[in-house]
Each structure stands twice: as C-alpha cells, then as structure tokens.
Amino acid sequence: MKVTCESLPLLKILLHASKHPSCTVNGVLLGKEVKVSAGSEGEGEVRVSDIVPLFHASYHLAAPTEIALAQVGALSLLASVIQHRAPP
C-alpha cells in the first residue's frame, strides 16, 4: 500500500519539530484510503491530509494517549459530518 502526504501536513510536522528541537513530537496522521484502480486488487493508497500533534515528550502512559486519540477521533468525525453537510 502506498502512502502519500500532502504538503500542509508535512510542513506542520517540520515546523512543530523545529519549534521543539529538544523534545520528541508524537502525533496522529489523518487521512483516507483511496482505491487506485479497479484492475489492481488489494492495492490502495493512503493520502495523509492533516496531522494532530499530541505530546512533546515520549510518554508511555496509556491513559493520556487513549484520551488524546478519543478526542482526535471525535474531532475528525465532527469535521467529516460538517464537511458533508456544507452547501456546494
């Protein structure tokens, strides 16, 4: 499976990492899976369209990570619903 990243998420990653050079930057990549062509079975492409930075240190705590992922999931679901209801 091929993964492509748009320029804005890549820029966000680089700028966030350069703003906090002494820290680890952990985050979530947001995107969609897209079928490349009907003839190629099992092959698809993931297009990364945004990122959400989570922590500035390497936390190995399950609870904060689960809470952060739940919030990102709710936010992306809400953004998806708003985008589908927007007038053309």
Stockholm file with secondary structure:
# STOCKHOLM 1.0

chainA/1-88         MKVTCESLPLLKILLHASKHPSCTVNGVLLGKEVKVSAGSEGEGEVRVSDIVPLFHASYHLAAPTEIALAQVGALSLLASVIQHRAPP
#=GR chainA/1-88 SS CEEEECHHHHHHHHHHHHHSTTSCCEEEEEEEEEECCSSSTTCEEEEEEEEEEEESSCCCCHHHHHHHHHHHHHHHHHHHHHHHHSCC
#=GC SS_cons        CEEEECHHHHHHHHHHHHHSTTSCCEEEEEEEEEECCSSSTTCEEEEEEEEEEEESSCCCCHHHHHHHHHHHHHHHHHHHHHHHHSCC
//
